[in-house]
Amino acid sequence: MAHNLLFLGLAMMIGSASSASQPDFTPIVPSAAALAPPGSPQTRYCLRVDPVTGSNVQTIQCWTREEWAEQGVDVDKEWAKNGVRAMT
């Protein structure tokens, strides 16, 4: 019983500390650094892609903006999260 009360007390302290340290909500505005670097039509943008079903290995694909667009991917939106490099 004493362990349950100790656990409950610690959980309440951790919960209150983490919620107090969170900043107020501020809207996320993409910065210029979050956008993919500019390039020519031949520039290939390498992005991390989800693993193939049945695999845990994440892969990196390098395609042009046009090829990514054909797959329904906006390179500028995905670059901040999954961008690896741009090759000319």
C-alpha positions in Angstrom: 0.0 0.0 0.0 2.8 2.4 0.9 4.4 1.7 -2.5 1.2 2.6 -4.3 1.0 5.9 -2.5 4.6 6.7 -3.2 4.1 5.8 -6.9 0.9 8.0 -7.1 2.8 10.9 -5.4 5.7 10.7 -7.8 3.4 10.4 -10.8 1.5 13.5 -9.7 4.8 15.5 -9.3 6.1 14.4 -12.7 2.8 15.3 -14.4 2.7 18.7 -12.8 6.3 19.5 -13.6 6.0 18.5 -17.2 2.8 20.5 -17.8 4.2 23.6 -16.1 7.4 23.6 -18.3 5.5 23.5 -21.6 5.5 26.8 -23.4 2.3 28.5 -24.6 1.0 27.5 -28.0 2.7 29.4 -30.8 1.8 28.6 -34.4 4.5 26.9 -36.5 5.6 29.0 -39.4 7.9 27.2 -41.8 11.3 29.0 -42.0 13.5 29.2 -45.1 15.7 26.5 -43.5 12.8 24.1 -43.4 12.3 24.3 -47.2 14.2 22.1 -49.6 17.2 23.8 -51.1 16.6 25.3 -54.6 18.0 23.5 -57.5 17.6 22.8 -61.2 15.0 20.5 -62.7 17.7 17.7 -62.6 18.4 18.1 -58.9 17.5 15.0 -57.0 16.1 15.4 -53.5 16.9 12.5 -51.1 14.2 11.8 -48.5 13.7 9.1 -45.9 10.7 6.8 -46.9 8.7 4.4 -44.8 10.0 0.8 -44.7 8.5 -1.7 -47.1 5.8 -3.9 -45.5 7.5 -6.7 -43.5 10.8 -4.8 -43.1 12.1 -2.5 -40.3 14.7 -1.0 -42.6 14.0 2.6 -43.5 15.2 3.5 -46.9 16.3 6.8 -48.6 15.0 7.6 -52.1 16.5 10.2 -54.4 14.2 11.7 -57.0 13.7 15.0 -58.8 10.9 17.3 -57.7 8.8 16.2 -60.7 9.2 12.5 -59.7 8.2 13.2 -56.1 5.2 15.2 -57.3 4.1 12.3 -59.4 4.1 10.2 -56.2 2.0 12.9 -54.4 4.9 14.3 -52.3 5.5 18.0 -51.8 9.3 18.1 -51.3 9.2 21.5 -49.5 6.7 20.2 -46.9 8.5 16.9 -46.3 12.0 18.3 -46.3 12.1 19.4 -42.7 11.1 16.0 -41.4 12.6 13.6 -43.9 15.1 15.5 -46.0 18.6 14.0 -46.2 20.4 15.8 -49.1 20.0 17.4 -52.5 22.2 16.3 -55.3 22.8 18.2 -58.5 
